[in-house]
Amino acid sequence: MNKHIEIVRCTTKRLSSMSQLSGEAIFTILAKHYTSVRISVVNNLSDLEAIVARNPDLVFWAWSQSRRIRPWVCVTPIKFR
């Protein structure tokens, strides 16, 4: 399927709800069915902005405590094309 999928995780273990191993397993499965699948690590605002700039069709947001980083998390839903 011609779609761009981003799997987003954080390297801070207390914030991430997905291990690197789990992310890689999801990547392997999705890559069989979608033309573009990527695992992205977000640790700061510029990392998040880079994902938005790539304009993915679907984002797996694997953070368990994103509200703790409120100073830079966008609270308004981002509408992708």
Distance bins in CASP14 RR format, pairs under 12 A and 6 or more apart:
PFRMAT RR
TARGET T0000
AUTHOR 0000-0000-0000
RMODE 2
METHOD distances of the structure
MODEL  1
1 30 0 0 0 0 1 0 0 0 0 0 0
1 31 0 0 0 0 0 1 0 0 0 0 0
1 32 0 0 0 0 0 1 0 0 0 0 0
1 33 1 0 1 0 0 0 0 0 0 0 0
1 34 1 0 1 0 0 0 0 0 0 0 0
1 35 1 0 0 1 0 0 0 0 0 0 0
1 36 0 0 0 0 0 1 0 0 0 0 0
1 37 0 0 0 0 0 1 0 0 0 0 0
1 57 0 0 0 0 1 0 0 0 0 0 0
1 58 0 0 0 0 0 1 0 0 0 0 0
2 33 0 0 0 0 0 1 0 0 0 0 0
2 34 1 0 0 1 0 0 0 0 0 0 0
2 35 1 0 1 0 0 0 0 0 0 0 0
2 36 0 0 0 0 1 0 0 0 0 0 0
2 57 0 0 0 0 1 0 0 0 0 0 0
3 30 0 0 0 0 1 0 0 0 0 0 0
3 31 0 0 0 0 0 1 0 0 0 0 0
3 33 0 0 0 0 1 0 0 0 0 0 0
3 34 1 0 1 0 0 0 0 0 0 0 0
3 35 1 0 0 1 0 0 0 0 0 0 0
3 36 1 0 0 1 0 0 0 0 0 0 0
3 37 0 0 0 0 1 0 0 0 0 0 0
3 38 0 0 0 0 0 1 0 0 0 0 0
3 55 0 0 0 0 0 1 0 0 0 0 0
3 56 0 0 0 0 1 0 0 0 0 0 0
3 57 1 0 1 0 0 0 0 0 0 0 0
3 58 1 0 0 1 0 0 0 0 0 0 0
3 59 0 0 0 0 0 1 0 0 0 0 0
3 80 0 0 0 0 0 1 0 0 0 0 0
3 81 0 0 0 0 0 1 0 0 0 0 0
4 30 0 0 0 0 0 1 0 0 0 0 0
4 31 0 0 0 0 0 1 0 0 0 0 0
4 34 1 0 0 1 0 0 0 0 0 0 0
4 35 1 0 0 1 0 0 0 0 0 0 0
4 36 1 0 1 0 0 0 0 0 0 0 0
4 37 1 0 0 1 0 0 0 0 0 0 0
4 38 1 0 0 1 0 0 0 0 0 0 0
4 40 0 0 0 0 0 1 0 0 0 0 0
4 51 0 0 0 0 0 1 0 0 0 0 0
4 53 0 0 0 0 0 1 0 0 0 0 0
4 54 1 0 0 1 0 0 0 0 0 0 0
4 55 1 0 0 1 0 0 0 0 0 0 0
4 56 1 0 1 0 0 0 0 0 0 0 0
4 57 1 0 1 0 0 0 0 0 0 0 0
4 58 1 0 0 1 0 0 0 0 0 0 0
4 59 0 0 0 0 1 0 0 0 0 0 0
4 80 0 0 0 0 1 0 0 0 0 0 0
4 81 0 0 0 0 0 1 0 0 0 0 0
5 23 0 0 0 0 0 1 0 0 0 0 0
5 26 0 0 0 0 1 0 0 0 0 0 0
5 27 0 0 0 0 1 0 0 0 0 0 0
5 29 0 0 0 0 0 1 0 0 0 0 0
5 30 1 0 1 0 0 0 0 0 0 0 0
5 31 0 0 0 0 1 0 0 0 0 0 0
5 32 0 0 0 0 0 1 0 0 0 0 0
5 33 0 0 0 0 1 0 0 0 0 0 0
5 34 1 0 1 0 0 0 0 0 0 0 0
5 35 0 0 0 0 1 0 0 0 0 0 0
5 36 1 0 0 1 0 0 0 0 0 0 0
5 37 1 0 1 0 0 0 0 0 0 0 0
5 38 1 0 0 1 0 0 0 0 0 0 0
5 39 0 0 0 0 1 0 0 0 0 0 0
5 40 0 0 0 0 0 1 0 0 0 0 0
5 51 0 0 0 0 0 1 0 0 0 0 0
5 54 0 0 0 0 0 1 0 0 0 0 0
5 55 0 0 0 0 0 1 0 0 0 0 0
5 56 1 0 0 1 0 0 0 0 0 0 0
5 57 1 0 0 1 0 0 0 0 0 0 0
5 58 1 0 1 0 0 0 0 0 0 0 0
5 59 1 0 0 1 0 0 0 0 0 0 0
5 60 1 0 0 1 0 0 0 0 0 0 0
5 61 0 0 0 0 0 1 0 0 0 0 0
5 80 0 0 0 0 0 1 0 0 0 0 0
6 23 0 0 0 0 0 1 0 0 0 0 0
6 26 0 0 0 0 0 1 0 0 0 0 0
6 27 0 0 0 0 0 1 0 0 0 0 0
6 30 0 0 0 0 0 1 0 0 0 0 0
6 34 0 0 0 0 0 1 0 0 0 0 0
6 36 0 0 0 0 1 0 0 0 0 0 0
6 37 0 0 0 0 1 0 0 0 0 0 0
6 38 1 0 1 0 0 0 0 0 0 0 0
6 39 0 0 0 0 1 0 0 0 0 0 0
6 40 1 0 1 0 0 0 0 0 0 0 0
6 41 0 0 0 0 0 1 0 0 0 0 0
6 42 0 0 0 0 1 0 0 0 0 0 0
6 47 0 0 0 0 0 1 0 0 0 0 0
6 48 0 0 0 0 0 1 0 0 0 0 0
6 50 0 0 0 0 0 1 0 0 0 0 0
6 51 1 0 1 0 0 0 0 0 0 0 0
6 52 0 0 0 0 1 0 0 0 0 0 0
6 53 0 0 0 0 0 1 0 0 0 0 0
6 54 1 0 0 1 0 0 0 0 0 0 0
6 55 0 0 0 0 1 0 0 0 0 0 0
6 56 1 0 1 0 0 0 0 0 0 0 0
6 57 0 0 0 0 1 0 0 0 0 0 0
6 58 1 0 0 1 0 0 0 0 0 0 0
6 59 1 0 1 0 0 0 0 0 0 0 0
6 60 1 0 0 1 0 0 0 0 0 0 0
6 61 0 0 0 0 1 0 0 0 0 0 0
6 62 0 0 0 0 0 1 0 0 0 0 0
6 78 0 0 0 0 0 1 0 0 0 0 0
6 80 0 0 0 0 0 1 0 0 0 0 0
7 16 0 0 0 0 0 1 0 0 0 0 0
7 17 0 0 0 0 0 1 0 0 0 0 0
7 18 1 0 0 1 0 0 0 0 0 0 0
7 19 0 0 0 0 0 1 0 0 0 0 0
7 20 0 0 0 0 0 1 0 0 0 0 0
7 22 0 0 0 0 1 0 0 0 0 0 0
7 23 1 0 1 0 0 0 0 0 0 0 0
7 24 0 0 0 0 1 0 0 0 0 0 0
7 25 0 0 0 0 0 1 0 0 0 0 0
7 26 1 0 1 0 0 0 0 0 0 0 0
7 27 1 0 0 1 0 0 0 0 0 0 0
7 28 0 0 0 0 0 1 0 0 0 0 0
7 29 0 0 0 0 0 1 0 0 0 0 0
7 30 1 0 0 1 0 0 0 0 0 0 0
7 31 0 0 0 0 0 1 0 0 0 0 0
7 34 0 0 0 0 0 1 0 0 0 0 0
7 36 0 0 0 0 0 1 0 0 0 0 0
7 37 1 0 0 1 0 0 0 0 0 0 0
7 38 1 0 0 1 0 0 0 0 0 0 0
7 39 1 0 1 0 0 0 0 0 0 0 0
7 40 1 0 0 1 0 0 0 0 0 0 0
7 41 0 0 0 0 1 0 0 0 0 0 0
7 42 0 0 0 0 0 1 0 0 0 0 0
7 51 0 0 0 0 0 1 0 0 0 0 0
7 56 0 0 0 0 1 0 0 0 0 0 0
7 58 0 0 0 0 1 0 0 0 0 0 0
7 59 0 0 0 0 1 0 0 0 0 0 0
7 60 1 0 1 0 0 0 0 0 0 0 0
7 61 0 0 0 0 1 0 0 0 0 0 0
7 62 1 0 0 1 0 0 0 0 0 0 0
7 63 0 0 0 0 0 1 0 0 0 0 0
8 15 0 0 0 0 0 1 0 0 0 0 0
8 16 0 0 0 0 1 0 0 0 0 0 0
8 17 0 0 0 0 0 1 0 0 0 0 0
8 18 0 0 0 0 1 0 0 0 0 0 0
8 23 0 0 0 0 1 0 0 0 0 0 0
8 26 0 0 0 0 0 1 0 0 0 0 0
8 27 0 0 0 0 0 1 0 0 0 0 0
8 38 0 0 0 0 1 0 0 0 0 0 0
8 39 0 0 0 0 1 0 0 0 0 0 0
8 40 1 0 1 0 0 0 0 0 0 0 0
8 41 1 0 0 1 0 0 0 0 0 0 0
8 42 1 0 1 0 0 0 0 0 0 0 0
8 43 0 0 0 0 0 1 0 0 0 0 0
8 47 0 0 0 0 1 0 0 0 0 0 0
8 48 0 0 0 0 1 0 0 0 0 0 0
8 50 0 0 0 0 0 1 0 0 0 0 0
8 51 1 0 0 1 0 0 0 0 0 0 0
8 52 0 0 0 0 0 1 0 0 0 0 0
8 54 0 0 0 0 0 1 0 0 0 0 0
8 56 0 0 0 0 1 0 0 0 0 0 0
8 58 0 0 0 0 0 1 0 0 0 0 0
8 59 1 0 1 0 0 0 0 0 0 0 0
8 60 1 0 0 1 0 0 0 0 0 0 0
8 61 1 0 1 0 0 0 0 0 0 0 0
8 62 1 0 0 1 0 0 0 0 0 0 0
8 63 1 0 0 1 0 0 0 0 0 0 0
8 66 0 0 0 0 1 0 0 0 0 0 0
8 73 0 0 0 0 0 1 0 0 0 0 0
9 15 0 0 0 0 1 0 0 0 0 0 0
9 16 1 0 1 0 0 0 0 0 0 0 0
9 17 0 0 0 0 1 0 0 0 0 0 0
9 18 1 0 1 0 0 0 0 0 0 0 0
9 19 0 0 0 0 1 0 0 0 0 0 0
9 20 1 0 0 1 0 0 0 0 0 0 0
9 21 0 0 0 0 0 1 0 0 0 0 0
9 22 0 0 0 0 1 0 0 0 0 0 0
9 23 1 0 0 1 0 0 0 0 0 0 0
9 24 0 0 0 0 0 1 0 0 0 0 0
9 26 0 0 0 0 0 1 0 0 0 0 0
9 27 0 0 0 0 0 1 0 0 0 0 0
9 38 0 0 0 0 0 1 0 0 0 0 0
9 39 1 0 0 1 0 0 0 0 0 0 0
9 40 1 0 0 1 0 0 0 0 0 0 0
9 41 1 0 0 1 0 0 0 0 0 0 0
9 42 1 0 0 1 0 0 0 0 0 0 0
9 43 0 0 0 0 1 0 0 0 0 0 0
9 47 0 0 0 0 0 1 0 0 0 0 0
9 51 0 0 0 0 0 1 0 0 0 0 0
9 59 0 0 0 0 0 1 0 0 0 0 0
9 60 0 0 0 0 1 0 0 0 0 0 0
9 61 0 0 0 0 1 0 0 0 0 0 0
9 62 1 0 1 0 0 0 0 0 0 0 0
9 63 1 0 0 1 0 0 0 0 0 0 0
9 64 0 0 0 0 0 1 0 0 0 0 0
9 66 0 0 0 0 0 1 0 0 0 0 0
10 16 1 0 1 0 0 0 0 0 0 0 0
10 17 0 0 0 0 1 0 0 0 0 0 0
10 18 0 0 0 0 1 0 0 0 0 0 0
10 19 0 0 0 0 0 1 0 0 0 0 0
10 20 0 0 0 0 0 1 0 0 0 0 0
10 39 0 0 0 0 0 1 0 0 0 0 0
10 40 0 0 0 0 1 0 0 0 0 0 0
10 41 1 0 0 1 0 0 0 0 0 0 0
10 42 1 0 1 0 0 0 0 0 0 0 0
10 43 1 0 0 1 0 0 0 0 0 0 0
10 44 0 0 0 0 1 0 0 0 0 0 0
10 47 0 0 0 0 1 0 0 0 0 0 0
10 48 0 0 0 0 0 1 0 0 0 0 0
10 61 0 0 0 0 1 0 0 0 0 0 0
10 62 1 0 0 1 0 0 0 0 0 0 0
10 63 1 0 1 0 0 0 0 0 0 0 0
10 64 0 0 0 0 1 0 0 0 0 0 0
10 65 0 0 0 0 1 0 0 0 0 0 0
10 66 0 0 0 0 1 0 0 0 0 0 0
10 68 0 0 0 0 0 1 0 0 0 0 0
10 69 0 0 0 0 1 0 0 0 0 0 0
10 73 0 0 0 0 0 1 0 0 0 0 0
11 18 0 0 0 0 0 1 0 0 0 0 0
11 19 0 0 0 0 0 1 0 0 0 0 0
11 20 0 0 0 0 1 0 0 0 0 0 0
11 39 0 0 0 0 0 1 0 0 0 0 0
11 40 0 0 0 0 0 1 0 0 0 0 0
11 41 1 0 1 0 0 0 0 0 0 0 0
11 42 0 0 0 0 1 0 0 0 0 0 0
11 43 1 0 1 0 0 0 0 0 0 0 0
11 44 0 0 0 0 0 1 0 0 0 0 0
11 47 0 0 0 0 0 1 0 0 0 0 0
11 62 0 0 0 0 0 1 0 0 0 0 0
11 63 0 0 0 0 0 1 0 0 0 0 0
12 41 0 0 0 0 0 1 0 0 0 0 0
12 42 0 0 0 0 0 1 0 0 0 0 0
12 43 1 0 0 1 0 0 0 0 0 0 0
12 44 0 0 0 0 0 1 0 0 0 0 0
12 63 0 0 0 0 1 0 0 0 0 0 0
12 64 0 0 0 0 0 1 0 0 0 0 0
12 65 0 0 0 0 1 0 0 0 0 0 0
12 66 0 0 0 0 0 1 0 0 0 0 0
12 68 0 0 0 0 1 0 0 0 0 0 0
12 69 0 0 0 0 1 0 0 0 0 0 0
13 19 0 0 0 0 1 0 0 0 0 0 0
13 20 0 0 0 0 0 1 0 0 0 0 0
13 62 0 0 0 0 0 1 0 0 0 0 0
13 63 0 0 0 0 0 1 0 0 0 0 0
13 64 0 0 0 0 1 0 0 0 0 0 0
13 65 0 0 0 0 0 1 0 0 0 0 0
14 63 0 0 0 0 0 1 0 0 0 0 0
14 64 1 0 0 1 0 0 0 0 0 0 0
14 65 1 0 0 1 0 0 0 0 0 0 0
14 66 0 0 0 0 0 1 0 0 0 0 0
14 68 0 0 0 0 1 0 0 0 0 0 0
14 69 0 0 0 0 0 1 0 0 0 0 0
15 41 0 0 0 0 0 1 0 0 0 0 0
15 42 0 0 0 0 1 0 0 0 0 0 0
15 43 0 0 0 0 1 0 0 0 0 0 0
15 61 0 0 0 0 0 1 0 0 0 0 0
15 62 0 0 0 0 1 0 0 0 0 0 0
15 63 1 0 1 0 0 0 0 0 0 0 0
15 64 1 0 0 1 0 0 0 0 0 0 0
15 65 1 0 1 0 0 0 0 0 0 0 0
15 66 1 0 0 1 0 0 0 0 0 0 0
15 67 0 0 0 0 0 1 0 0 0 0 0
15 68 1 0 0 1 0 0 0 0 0 0 0
15 69 1 0 0 1 0 0 0 0 0 0 0
15 73 0 0 0 0 0 1 0 0 0 0 0
16 22 0 0 0 0 1 0 0 0 0 0 0
16 23 0 0 0 0 1 0 0 0 0 0 0
16 39 0 0 0 0 0 1 0 0 0 0 0
16 41 0 0 0 0 1 0 0 0 0 0 0
16 42 0 0 0 0 1 0 0 0 0 0 0
16 43 0 0 0 0 0 1 0 0 0 0 0
16 60 0 0 0 0 0 1 0 0 0 0 0
16 61 0 0 0 0 0 1 0 0 0 0 0
16 62 1 0 0 1 0 0 0 0 0 0 0
16 63 1 0 0 1 0 0 0 0 0 0 0
16 64 1 0 0 1 0 0 0 0 0 0 0
16 65 0 0 0 0 1 0 0 0 0 0 0
16 66 0 0 0 0 0 1 0 0 0 0 0
16 68 0 0 0 0 0 1 0 0 0 0 0
16 69 0 0 0 0 0 1 0 0 0 0 0
17 23 0 0 0 0 0 1 0 0 0 0 0
17 60 0 0 0 0 0 1 0 0 0 0 0
17 61 0 0 0 0 1 0 0 0 0 0 0
17 62 1 0 1 0 0 0 0 0 0 0 0
17 63 1 0 0 1 0 0 0 0 0 0 0
17 64 1 1 0 0 0 0 0 0 0 0 0
17 65 0 0 0 0 1 0 0 0 0 0 0
17 66 0 0 0 0 1 0 0 0 0 0 0
18 24 0 0 0 0 1 0 0 0 0 0 0
18 25 0 0 0 0 1 0 0 0 0 0 0
18 26 1 0 0 1 0 0 0 0 0 0 0
18 27 0 0 0 0 0 1 0 0 0 0 0
18 39 0 0 0 0 1 0 0 0 0 0 0
18 40 0 0 0 0 0 1 0 0 0 0 0
18 41 0 0 0 0 0 1 0 0 0 0 0
18 42 0 0 0 0 0 1 0 0 0 0 0
18 60 1 0 0 1 0 0 0 0 0 0 0
18 61 0 0 0 0 1 0 0 0 0 0 0
18 62 1 1 0 0 0 0 0 0 0 0 0
18 63 0 0 0 0 1 0 0 0 0 0 0
18 64 0 0 0 0 1 0 0 0 0 0 0
19 25 0 0 0 0 1 0 0 0 0 0 0
19 26 0 0 0 0 0 1 0 0 0 0 0
19 39 0 0 0 0 0 1 0 0 0 0 0
19 62 0 0 0 0 1 0 0 0 0 0 0
19 64 0 0 0 0 0 1 0 0 0 0 0
20 26 0 0 0 0 0 1 0 0 0 0 0
20 27 0 0 0 0 0 1 0 0 0 0 0
20 39 0 0 0 0 1 0 0 0 0 0 0
20 41 0 0 0 0 1 0 0 0 0 0 0
20 62 0 0 0 0 0 1 0 0 0 0 0
21 27 0 0 0 0 0 1 0 0 0 0 0
21 28 0 0 0 0 0 1 0 0 0 0 0
21 39 0 0 0 0 0 1 0 0 0 0 0
22 28 0 0 0 0 0 1 0 0 0 0 0
22 29 0 0 0 0 0 1 0 0 0 0 0
22 39 0 0 0 0 0 1 0 0 0 0 0
22 60 0 0 0 0 0 1 0 0 0 0 0
22 62 1 0 0 1 0 0 0 0 0 0 0
23 29 0 0 0 0 1 0 0 0 0 0 0
23 30 0 0 0 0 1 0 0 0 0 0 0
23 31 0 0 0 0 0 1 0 0 0 0 0
23 37 0 0 0 0 0 1 0 0 0 0 0
23 38 0 0 0 0 0 1 0 0 0 0 0
23 39 1 0 1 0 0 0 0 0 0 0 0
23 40 0 0 0 0 0 1 0 0 0 0 0
23 41 0 0 0 0 0 1 0 0 0 0 0
23 60 0 0 0 0 1 0 0 0 0 0 0
23 62 1 0 0 1 0 0 0 0 0 0 0
24 30 0 0 0 0 0 1 0 0 0 0 0
24 31 0 0 0 0 0 1 0 0 0 0 0
24 37 0 0 0 0 0 1 0 0 0 0 0
24 38 0 0 0 0 0 1 0 0 0 0 0
24 39 1 0 0 1 0 0 0 0 0 0 0
25 31 0 0 0 0 0 1 0 0 0 0 0
25 39 0 0 0 0 0 1 0 0 0 0 0
26 32 0 0 0 0 0 1 0 0 0 0 0
26 33 0 0 0 0 0 1 0 0 0 0 0
26 34 0 0 0 0 0 1 0 0 0 0 0
26 37 0 0 0 0 1 0 0 0 0 0 0
26 38 0 0 0 0 0 1 0 0 0 0 0
26 39 0 0 0 0 1 0 0 0 0 0 0
26 58 0 0 0 0 0 1 0 0 0 0 0
26 60 1 0 0 1 0 0 0 0 0 0 0
26 62 0 0 0 0 1 0 0 0 0 0 0
27 33 0 0 0 0 0 1 0 0 0 0 0
27 34 0 0 0 0 0 1 0 0 0 0 0
27 36 0 0 0 0 0 1 0 0 0 0 0
27 37 1 0 1 0 0 0 0 0 0 0 0
27 38 1 0 0 1 0 0 0 0 0 0 0
27 39 1 0 1 0 0 0 0 0 0 0 0
27 40 0 0 0 0 0 1 0 0 0 0 0
27 60 0 0 0 0 1 0 0 0 0 0 0
27 62 0 0 0 0 0 1 0 0 0 0 0
28 34 0 0 0 0 0 1 0 0 0 0 0
28 37 0 0 0 0 1 0 0 0 0 0 0
28 39 0 0 0 0 0 1 0 0 0 0 0
29 37 0 0 0 0 1 0 0 0 0 0 0
29 60 0 0 0 0 0 1 0 0 0 0 0
30 36 0 0 0 0 1 0 0 0 0 0 0
30 37 1 0 1 0 0 0 0 0 0 0 0
30 38 0 0 0 0 1 0 0 0 0 0 0
30 39 0 0 0 0 0 1 0 0 0 0 0
30 56 0 0 0 0 0 1 0 0 0 0 0
30 57 0 0 0 0 0 1 0 0 0 0 0
30 58 0 0 0 0 1 0 0 0 0 0 0
30 60 0 0 0 0 1 0 0 0 0 0 0
31 37 1 0 1 0 0 0 0 0 0 0 0
31 38 0 0 0 0 1 0 0 0 0 0 0
31 39 0 0 0 0 0 1 0 0 0 0 0
33 58 0 0 0 0 0 1 0 0 0 0 0
34 56 0 0 0 0 0 1 0 0 0 0 0
34 57 0 0 0 0 1 0 0 0 0 0 0
34 58 0 0 0 0 1 0 0 0 0 0 0
34 60 0 0 0 0 0 1 0 0 0 0 0
35 56 0 0 0 0 0 1 0 0 0 0 0
35 57 0 0 0 0 0 1 0 0 0 0 0
36 54 0 0 0 0 1 0 0 0 0 0 0
36 55 0 0 0 0 0 1 0 0 0 0 0
36 56 0 0 0 0 1 0 0 0 0 0 0
36 57 0 0 0 0 1 0 0 0 0 0 0
36 58 0 0 0 0 0 1 0 0 0 0 0
37 56 0 0 0 0 1 0 0 0 0 0 0
37 57 0 0 0 0 0 1 0 0 0 0 0
37 58 0 0 0 0 1 0 0 0 0 0 0
37 59 0 0 0 0 0 1 0 0 0 0 0
37 60 0 0 0 0 1 0 0 0 0 0 0
38 50 0 0 0 0 0 1 0 0 0 0 0
38 51 0 0 0 0 1 0 0 0 0 0 0
38 54 1 0 0 1 0 0 0 0 0 0 0
38 56 1 0 0 1 0 0 0 0 0 0 0
38 57 0 0 0 0 0 1 0 0 0 0 0
38 58 0 0 0 0 0 1 0 0 0 0 0
38 59 0 0 0 0 0 1 0 0 0 0 0
38 60 0 0 0 0 0 1 0 0 0 0 0
39 51 0 0 0 0 0 1 0 0 0 0 0
39 56 0 0 0 0 0 1 0 0 0 0 0
39 59 0 0 0 0 0 1 0 0 0 0 0
39 60 0 0 0 0 1 0 0 0 0 0 0
39 62 0 0 0 0 1 0 0 0 0 0 0
40 46 0 0 0 0 0 1 0 0 0 0 0
40 47 1 0 0 1 0 0 0 0 0 0 0
40 48 0 0 0 0 1 0 0 0 0 0 0
40 49 0 0 0 0 0 1 0 0 0 0 0
40 50 1 0 0 1 0 0 0 0 0 0 0
40 51 1 0 1 0 0 0 0 0 0 0 0
40 52 0 0 0 0 0 1 0 0 0 0 0
40 53 0 0 0 0 0 1 0 0 0 0 0
40 54 0 0 0 0 1 0 0 0 0 0 0
40 56 0 0 0 0 1 0 0 0 0 0 0
40 59 0 0 0 0 1 0 0 0 0 0 0
40 60 0 0 0 0 1 0 0 0 0 0 0
40 61 0 0 0 0 0 1 0 0 0 0 0
40 62 0 0 0 0 0 1 0 0 0 0 0
40 63 0 0 0 0 0 1 0 0 0 0 0
41 47 1 0 0 1 0 0 0 0 0 0 0
41 48 0 0 0 0 0 1 0 0 0 0 0
41 50 0 0 0 0 0 1 0 0 0 0 0
41 51 0 0 0 0 0 1 0 0 0 0 0
41 62 0 0 0 0 0 1 0 0 0 0 0
41 63 0 0 0 0 0 1 0 0 0 0 0
42 48 1 0 1 0 0 0 0 0 0 0 0
42 49 0 0 0 0 1 0 0 0 0 0 0
42 50 0 0 0 0 1 0 0 0 0 0 0
42 51 1 0 0 1 0 0 0 0 0 0 0
42 52 0 0 0 0 0 1 0 0 0 0 0
42 59 0 0 0 0 0 1 0 0 0 0 0
42 60 0 0 0 0 0 1 0 0 0 0 0
42 61 0 0 0 0 1 0 0 0 0 0 0
42 62 0 0 0 0 1 0 0 0 0 0 0
42 63 1 0 0 1 0 0 0 0 0 0 0
42 66 0 0 0 0 1 0 0 0 0 0 0
42 69 0 0 0 0 1 0 0 0 0 0 0
42 72 0 0 0 0 1 0 0 0 0 0 0
42 73 0 0 0 0 1 0 0 0 0 0 0
42 74 0 0 0 0 0 1 0 0 0 0 0
43 50 0 0 0 0 0 1 0 0 0 0 0
43 63 0 0 0 0 0 1 0 0 0 0 0
43 69 0 0 0 0 1 0 0 0 0 0 0
43 72 0 0 0 0 0 1 0 0 0 0 0
44 50 0 0 0 0 0 1 0 0 0 0 0
44 51 0 0 0 0 0 1 0 0 0 0 0
44 69 0 0 0 0 1 0 0 0 0 0 0
44 71 0 0 0 0 0 1 0 0 0 0 0
44 72 1 0 0 1 0 0 0 0 0 0 0
44 73 0 0 0 0 0 1 0 0 0 0 0
45 51 0 0 0 0 0 1 0 0 0 0 0
45 52 0 0 0 0 0 1 0 0 0 0 0
45 69 0 0 0 0 1 0 0 0 0 0 0
45 70 0 0 0 0 0 1 0 0 0 0 0
45 71 0 0 0 0 1 0 0 0 0 0 0
45 72 1 0 1 0 0 0 0 0 0 0 0
45 73 0 0 0 0 1 0 0 0 0 0 0
45 74 0 0 0 0 1 0 0 0 0 0 0
46 52 0 0 0 0 0 1 0 0 0 0 0
46 53 0 0 0 0 0 1 0 0 0 0 0
46 72 0 0 0 0 1 0 0 0 0 0 0
47 53 0 0 0 0 0 1 0 0 0 0 0
47 54 0 0 0 0 0 1 0 0 0 0 0
47 69 0 0 0 0 0 1 0 0 0 0 0
47 72 0 0 0 0 1 0 0 0 0 0 0
47 73 0 0 0 0 0 1 0 0 0 0 0
48 54 0 0 0 0 0 1 0 0 0 0 0
48 59 0 0 0 0 0 1 0 0 0 0 0
48 61 0 0 0 0 0 1 0 0 0 0 0
48 63 0 0 0 0 0 1 0 0 0 0 0
48 66 0 0 0 0 0 1 0 0 0 0 0
48 69 0 0 0 0 1 0 0 0 0 0 0
48 71 0 0 0 0 0 1 0 0 0 0 0
48 72 1 0 0 1 0 0 0 0 0 0 0
48 73 1 0 0 1 0 0 0 0 0 0 0
48 74 1 0 0 1 0 0 0 0 0 0 0
48 78 0 0 0 0 1 0 0 0 0 0 0
49 55 0 0 0 0 0 1 0 0 0 0 0
49 72 0 0 0 0 1 0 0 0 0 0 0
49 73 0 0 0 0 0 1 0 0 0 0 0
49 74 0 0 0 0 1 0 0 0 0 0 0
49 78 0 0 0 0 0 1 0 0 0 0 0
50 56 0 0 0 0 0 1 0 0 0 0 0
51 58 0 0 0 0 0 1 0 0 0 0 0
51 59 1 0 0 1 0 0 0 0 0 0 0
51 60 0 0 0 0 0 1 0 0 0 0 0
51 61 0 0 0 0 1 0 0 0 0 0 0
51 74 0 0 0 0 0 1 0 0 0 0 0
51 78 0 0 0 0 1 0 0 0 0 0 0
51 80 0 0 0 0 0 1 0 0 0 0 0
52 59 0 0 0 0 1 0 0 0 0 0 0
52 74 0 0 0 0 1 0 0 0 0 0 0
52 76 0 0 0 0 0 1 0 0 0 0 0
52 77 0 0 0 0 0 1 0 0 0 0 0
52 78 1 0 0 1 0 0 0 0 0 0 0
52 79 0 0 0 0 0 1 0 0 0 0 0
52 80 0 0 0 0 1 0 0 0 0 0 0
52 81 0 0 0 0 0 1 0 0 0 0 0
53 78 0 0 0 0 0 1 0 0 0 0 0
53 80 0 0 0 0 0 1 0 0 0 0 0
54 78 0 0 0 0 0 1 0 0 0 0 0
54 80 0 0 0 0 1 0 0 0 0 0 0
54 81 0 0 0 0 0 1 0 0 0 0 0
55 78 0 0 0 0 1 0 0 0 0 0 0
55 79 0 0 0 0 0 1 0 0 0 0 0
55 80 1 0 1 0 0 0 0 0 0 0 0
55 81 1 0 0 1 0 0 0 0 0 0 0
56 78 0 0 0 0 0 1 0 0 0 0 0
56 80 1 0 0 1 0 0 0 0 0 0 0
56 81 0 0 0 0 0 1 0 0 0 0 0
57 80 1 0 0 1 0 0 0 0 0 0 0
57 81 0 0 0 0 1 0 0 0 0 0 0
58 80 0 0 0 0 1 0 0 0 0 0 0
59 74 0 0 0 0 0 1 0 0 0 0 0
59 77 0 0 0 0 0 1 0 0 0 0 0
59 78 0 0 0 0 1 0 0 0 0 0 0
59 80 0 0 0 0 1 0 0 0 0 0 0
61 73 0 0 0 0 0 1 0 0 0 0 0
61 74 0 0 0 0 0 1 0 0 0 0 0
61 77 0 0 0 0 0 1 0 0 0 0 0
61 78 0 0 0 0 0 1 0 0 0 0 0
63 69 0 0 0 0 1 0 0 0 0 0 0
63 73 0 0 0 0 1 0 0 0 0 0 0
65 73 0 0 0 0 0 1 0 0 0 0 0
66 72 0 0 0 0 0 1 0 0 0 0 0
66 73 1 0 1 0 0 0 0 0 0 0 0
66 74 0 0 0 0 0 1 0 0 0 0 0
66 75 0 0 0 0 1 0 0 0 0 0 0
67 73 1 0 0 1 0 0 0 0 0 0 0
67 75 0 0 0 0 1 0 0 0 0 0 0
69 75 0 0 0 0 0 1 0 0 0 0 0
END
